[in-house]
Amino acid sequence: MATQERPYPTGGTFLDTLTRSFKDVPVDASNDNAIGTTEFLEAADSLTTLFDVLGSVAFKPVQSDMQGNIKKVRDLQSSAPDQSKTLQSGITYELKTLKKKTASDGLMWLVRGLDFTAQALRQNLSNASEELSTSFRTAYSGSLKQHHSLLVKPIFSAAMSATPYRKDFYAKLGGEGDQERVRRELSEWVAALETQVGILQAFLARKDVLGKS
C-alpha cells in the first residue's frame, strides 16, 4: 500500500493534518450560540482538503465552490473585523448596515455544502458495509440536490460516481492498525460539524436574516 501517499506521519491520521477541527470552533451558548468566524472558516478550509483524499478531479468543482464561499465570508471579516468576530454578527452587519448579501449568500451555500458532507460521512459511518458512492448520493438527495439547477446536478452526480471504494478511503485516513481511532475521531469531528450546521441553518432561516432564500 502506498504509505507515502498519506498526508500524515506513521501512527497518525488524516484528522491530525487539519489546521482546525470543528471540535475546536468556539460556540458561545450564552450568546445565542454565536460561532467564532476565524475558527469556523479555518475548520471549513480544512474540511475542503477531504476532497483531495477522495482523490478524483470530479470533486474539484465541489471543492472550489466551498472555497469560493469561504472567501466571501472571509472578505467580509477582513473589511469589518470588529463587526465579524462571530458569523452571526458579521452577517447581521452586512444585511442591516451594508445592505448587501454577498457574504450572507456565501455562508448559506457554504452551510449547504457542509451539511451535504456531514450527511455523507455520517451515513457512511453508521453503515459499516455501505460504499461511499451510496452514502454521498443519499446525502446529496437530502441536501444540495433541491437547490441545484439542471446544469449543476450532473457535475455533482459525476463526483458521486467518482468516490473511491470504502476500504481505500479509510486506508487513506489512517493505517490499518489505527482504523478504530479513525472512525472515533471522524465521528467526533462530524458531530461537531453537525451541531454548527444546525445552528447556522436555524440562524439563516430566520425572517430577519435570509428567510426562505
FILO-80240 format. One record per residue: x, y, z of N, C-alpha, C in turn. Coordinates in steps of 0.2 Angstrom, whole numbers, plus 5000, padded with zeros to 4 digits. Each point is the difference from the previous one (the first is absolute). Layout:
N
XYZXYZXYZ/...
This chain:
213
500449945000499650065000500450065000/499850054996500550064999499950055006/500449985006500050045006500250074998/500550014996500250074998499550054998/499449974998499550044997499650035006/500049975006499650035005500450065003/499550055001500350075002500150015008/500249945003500150015007500649955002/500350015006500649955002499749935002/500449965000499949935002499750005007/499449975001499750005007499550055001/500050054995499550055000499449994996/499550054999499549994996499950064996/499550004995499950064996499850065004/499649995005499750055004500650045004/500649975001500650035003500250064995/499949994994500250054995499650075000/499449995003499650064999500250065004/500050064997500250065003499550025006/499449984999499550015005499549955000/499849975006499449955000499450045002/499449984997499450035003499949995007/500349955003500049995007500350065004/500550034997500350065003499750074998/499550004997499650064998499650035006/500150065002499650025006499350024998/499649975004499350015000499750035007/499850065000499850045006499349985001/499849955005499449995001499650055004/500450055003499750055004499850064996/500250004993499950054996499749974993/499449975001499649974995500449964995/500549965003500449954996500450044995/500350065002500450034995500749964998/500150004994500649954998500650054997/500549995003500650034998500250004993/500050064997500150004992500749974998/500550035003500749974998500149935001/499849975006500149935001499549964995/499450024999499649964996500250004993/500350064997500250004993500649965000/500550005005500549955000499849934999/499549985004499849935000499749984994/499650054997499749994993500549994995/500550045000500650004995500349935001/500149985006500349935001499649954998/499350005000499649954998500149994992/500150064997500149994992500549964998/500549995004500649954999499749935000/499549985003499749944999499849984993/499950044996499849994993500749984996/500650025003500649984997500149925001/499849985007500049935002499649964995/499450034999499549964995500449994993/500450044999500549984994499750004993/499550044999499850004993499950084998/500250014993499950074998499350024999/499549955001499350014999499850045007/500450005005499850045006500350075000/500450014995500350075000499450065000/499549994996499550055000499650015007/499949945003499750005007500550045004/500649985000500550035004500150084999/500050024994500150074998499450045002/499449974999499450035002500050025008/500249955004500150015007500550065002/500649994996500550055002499850074998/499650014994499850064998499550035005/499649965003499550035005500450015007/500549975001500450015006500350074999/500350014994500350074998499550065001/499449994998499550055001499950025007/499949955004499950025007500750035003/500649974998500650035003500150074997/499850024994500150064998499650055004/499449985002499650045005500350015006/500349955003500450005006500650054999/500350004995500650044999499850084999/499450014997499850075000499750035006/499749955004499750025006500249965006/500649995002500249955005499650015007/499950065002499750015007499349984999/499650014995499349984999499949924998/500649974999500049934997500349955005/500150015006500349965004499649935001/499450004999499649944999499650004994/499949944997499650004994499450045000/499649995005499350035001500150075000/500550035004500050085000500250024993/500549974997500250024993499550004995/499649955000499450004995499550055002/499850015006499650055002500250074998/500650015001500350064998500050024992/500249944996499950014993499350024998/499549965002499350014998499750065002/500150025007499750065003500450074998/500649995000500450075000500350014992/500349944998500250014993499549994994/499449975002499549994996500249964994/500549955002500249954995499949935002/500149954995499849935002500649964997/500650024998500549964998500349955004/500250025006500249955005499449965003/499450035000499549965003499849954995/500050014994499949954995500549955000/500650025001500649965000500049955006/499850025006499949965006499449954999/499550024997499449964998500249944996/500450014995500249954995500649965004/500450035004500549965003499749955005/499550035004499649955005499749944996/499750024994499749944996500549954998/500650024998500549964998500349965006/500150035006500249975006499549955002/499350025000499549955002500049944995/500150014994500149944995500649955002/500550035002500649965002499949975006/499750035005499949975007499549944999/499550014996499549954999500349944997/500450014995500449954996500449965005/500450035004500549975004499649965006/499550035003499649975005499649944997/499850004994499649944997500549954999/500650014998500549954999500349975007/500150045005500249985006499549965004/499350014998499549965004499849944996/500349994994499949944996500649974998/500249955004500749984999500249964994/499549984996500149974994499950044994/499750065001499850044994500650044997/500049994993500550044996499950075000/500550044999500050075001499550034994/500049974995499650034994499250005002/499849955004499349995002499950065005/500550005005499950055006500050074997/500450024995500050074997499450014996/499849954996499350014996499450015005/500049965005499550015005500050075003/500650025002500150075003499850054995/500250004994499950054995499250014999/499749945000499250004999499750045006/500349995006499750035006500350075001/500450034996500250065002500150054994/500550004996500250044995499550004993/499849944999499749984994499450054999/499650015005499450054999500150074998/500750025002500250074998500350014994/500249944996500450004994499650014994/500350034995499750004993500149944996/499749994995500149954995500750004998/500350054999500750014998500549975005/499950025006500449985006500049935002/499449975000499949935002500449954997/500150004994500549954997500750005002/500250065002500750015003500149975006/499550005005500049975006499849924999/499649994995499949934999500749964998/500450034996500649984998500549995006/499950045005500550005006499749945004/499449995000499749945004500349944998/500049994993500249944997500849995000/500350055002500850005000500349995007/499549995005500349985006500449945000/500549995004500449945001499649955004/500349944999499749945004500150025007/499549985004500050015008500749985003/500249944998500649985004500650044998/500050034994500650044997499950075004/499450025000499950075004500350005007/499849955004500250005007500749985000/500349964996500749995000500450074999/499750044996500450075000499950045006/499549995004499950045006500449975006/500349945000500449985005500249934998/500549985004500349934999499649945002/500249944998499549955001499949995008/500550015004499949995007499750065003/499850054997499850065003499250024997/499749954997499350014998499550015005/500149975006499550025005500150075002/500650025001500150075001499750054995/500149984994499850044994499250015001/499749945001499250015000499850045006/500349995006499950045006500150074999/500550024997500250074999499650034995/499949964994499650034995499250015002/499849965004499350005003500050065005/500550025004500050065004500050064996/500450004995500150064995499350014997/499749954997499450014997499450025005/500049985006499550025005500150075001/500650035001500150075001499750044994/500249974994499850044994499250004999/499749945002499350005000499750055004/500250015006499850045005500050084997/500650014997500150074998499550014993/500049954996499550014994499350015003/499849975005499350015002499950065003/500550035004500050075002499950054995/500449994995500050054994499449994996/499849944999499450004996499450035003/499950005007499550035003500150085000/500650025000500150075000499850034993/500349974995499950024993499250004998/499749955003499349994999499550065003/500350035005499650055003499850064995/499450025001499750054996500450074999/500350015006500450065000500749994997/500149944998500749994996499949984993/500049944998499849984993499449974999/499649995005499349974999500049944996/499750004995499949944996500550004994/500550045000500450004994500449944999/
